[in-house]
C-alpha cells in the first residue's frame, strides 16, 4: 500500500492517482471492462476521496474510463471496428506529423531512442518498457511538429489503439523494433517522404497482423 504525508497538497495526490491508475490500465493490471471503484482504489493507493475522484474524472474525459455509477467506472473496451478506424486516423495524422517534424528533433534524442529500441527488440516478450518506448517514438514527431492540435489528436487516438492492443498483446517485439528503427533511419536522413512511408508501412503492418489474429 502506498502512503503519503498528510500535508501533501491534494493537487499532487490527484496527479499521483492519475499516473498510478493510468499505469494500472496501460500495463493490463486493470483490463478492459474491469470495475474501478473510487473508495476501493483510493484505499489501495492511500489517497483520499477528492483527489481520487479528480483523477478518475480526468481519465474518463480522456476516454480511458467509462462512468457507470456515482462512484464507479469501468476500463473502456475497444471494439475491433473502432481499432481499425482509429489506426486509419493514426496513419493520416502520424505521417503528416513526421513530415512537419523533419529537422526539428535533436539527433542525440533520436540516438537515445534508437538505443532503447534496439535493446528492447531483443526481449523475448513485450514488457512495460516496450510500451513506454513505443509512446516515446509515436508522440515525438507530433510533439515536434509545431502543431499543438495535431499532437493532441494523435495522443487521443493512440489511447484507443493502445487499449485494444494491450487487451491481447500481439508479440511484435522484433517486428516493432525493426519498423521503428526504419522510421528513425529515414528521419535522421531528413527524408520526409521515406520517413512518412516507413511510418505508414509500420501502421499498416500492425493492422495486417491484427487481422490475421482475428481471423484465426
N, C-alpha and C positions, 0 to 999 in steps of 0.2 A: 504493500500500500504506500502511495506517495503522499507525503505530508508537506505542509507549507507553513511558514511563520504566520501567526495570527494577524500580524500587521501588514501582510503582503497586500498591495493595492488590488482591488477587485479587477481592474483592467488587466493587470499582469496575470491574474488567475484565469481570466477569460481567455487570454491568449494561450496560456498553457493548456487549458482544457481543449481549445480548438486544435492545437498542434497534436495533442495526445489522441483525441478522437479521430482526427484525420489519419494519423498513423495506424490506429487500430483498423480502420476501414481499408486503407490502401495496402496494408500488409495482410489482409484477409483474416485478422483476428475477429472481425465482425463482418461476415459475408453478407451478400445481398439478401434482403428480406429479414435480417436479424432485427429484433426489437431493441431499441435503445431507450431505456427508462431513465429519466432525469435523476431521480433520487439515488437509484442503484449505481449509476455511473459516477455520480458525484461522490458517493461513499468510497467507491473503488479508487478514485483519483485524489481523494482528500480535498475536494473542492466544494464550496458551499453552493446553495441553490442558484443564486442570482448569476454569478459568472458562468455556471454550468449551463444554465438556460440560454444565456447570451451566446455561448459557443455553439449550442445546438441549433439555435435560430439562424446563426450565420451559416452553418453547414447546410441548413435547409434552403436558405437563399441561394446557395451555390449548387443546389440540387444534388447534394450527396446524401441528404436525409429527406425523408418524406414524413410530414406530420400526420400522426394517426389519432391523437387524443390530446387532452390538455397538457399532459406531461410525458407523452410517449411519441417516439419517432421510430421509423424503420429505415434501414440502409436501403437506398434506392437500388432497384434491379433494372438492368438494361436488357431490352429485347435484342434479338439478332438483327431485326429490321432497323432499329434505332442505331445500332452499332455500325451497320453498313452505310447508313445515311450520314452518320457523323464522320466516318472515315472519308467519305467523298468531300465533305466540307473541309476536313483537315487537309486533304490533298490540295484543294484550291488555295486555302489560306497559307499553308506552310511553304508551298512552292513560291508564292508571292513574297512571303517573309524572307526567305533565304536570298532572293534577288535583291531585296531592299537592304539587306544586312551586309552585302558584299563590301569589303573594305572598312567595316565599322567595328570589327572584333579583333582584339589584340591576339597576335599569333601565339603568345605564351599561354593564353587561356585555352586556345584550340589544342595546343600540345598537351596541356594538363588533362584535358578531357580525353584526348586520344590515348594517353597512357592508362587512364582508368577504364576506358572501353576495352582496350587490349587485354588488360589484366582480368576483367570480369568475363571476357569472352572465353577464357579457359575454365571457367567454373562449370561443374557438372550439371547444375540446375540453376534456375532463376532464384536469386537471392534478393533481399530487400534493397541491397546496394544496386542491383541491376535496375530496379525501377527508379531509383534516385538519379542514376546516370542517364537513364532514358529521359527523365524530366529535364535534366540539365541540357541535353542536346536539343530537344524539341522546343524548349522555351527560349534558348539562347538567341535564335535567329529572330523570332518576333519581338523579343525584348530589345534587340539591337536595330530593329527596322526603322525606328523613328516614328512609328505609327502605334500610339497607345491603344487605340480601339482594336486594331489587328491583334496586338498582344493579348488583350483581354479576351477576345473571342477565341483565340487558339487555346488559352488556358481553360476556358469554359467547356469547349467541345472535347478537350482531352479528358475532362472528368468523366464524361460518358463512356469514351472508349476504354479508359483505364478501368472503370468499374466492371465493364464487360470482360476485359482481358484477365483481370485478377480472379474472376469467378471460376476460371478454368485455364490456368496458365498453359501456354502453347509450347513452352520449352524451345523457344527460338534463340537460345543463348548465342550459339556460334553464328547463326544467320544474322541476328540483330547486330552483333559486333561487326561483322564484315560489311553490312549495309551502312551502318553508322560511320565506319571508317571511310567508306567510299564517298559519303556525303562530305566529310571533313576534307578529304583529299581535294575534291573539286573546289570546295570553298576556299581552301588555302591558296589555290592557284588563281583565285579571283575570277573563275569561270562561272558566271551566273547561270548560263544555260545548262552546263554539265551538273552544277550543284542542284539546280531545280529538278533536273532529270533523275539524279540519284535519289532525291527525296521522294519524287513521285514513284519511282521503282520500289523503294522501301515500303511505302504505304500500300501500294498495290500488292506487293508480296505478302504483307500481313493479311490483307483481305483474302487473297487466294488461299493462304494456309488455313484461315478460319473456315472458309467454305469447304475445304477438304475435310476438316474435322467434323463439321456439322453434317456433312453428307455421309459420314461414316466410312 
